[in-house]
């Protein structure tokens, strides 16, 4: 005599399958659906209706998923710094002058294997010298020698 599986057994099977998928897949996501299916299995074993079973599965799964993301982010990402990419990453980096930087015309520098048009903030710079990127303006870099101090022009007060 065959007995059809009851609802709690089906939910238990879903929990086991989700648990197996958690082991096979990266990302730590399926575990929460497995726990949600266990909660639905418990509600089915208590004789509660399918609406309550689906609601308990959904609320437990999504609640644990949201809570775990928040907790894991706080626990594992607390000391992480924002990674600089693209133009942001060039600021403060050292470049090599490949074409002399002359007043008014600029030249070319090599940074991270790429050639960029550059202008000097501290007078002419000869080919082969190392410079520091201070500012990026469109496709142009503003550079200075590492030993050169940044000069800040003082505004003249009117009336003196």
Secondary structure, 3 states (H helix, E strand, C coil): CCCCCCHHHHHHHHHHHHHHHHHHCCCCCHHHHHHHHHHHHHHHHCCCCHHHHHHHHHHHHHHHHHHHHHHHHHHHCCCCCCCCCCHHHHCCCEEEEEEEEECCCEEEEEECCEEEEEEECCCCECCCCEEEEEEEECCEEEEEECCCCCCCCCCCCCCC
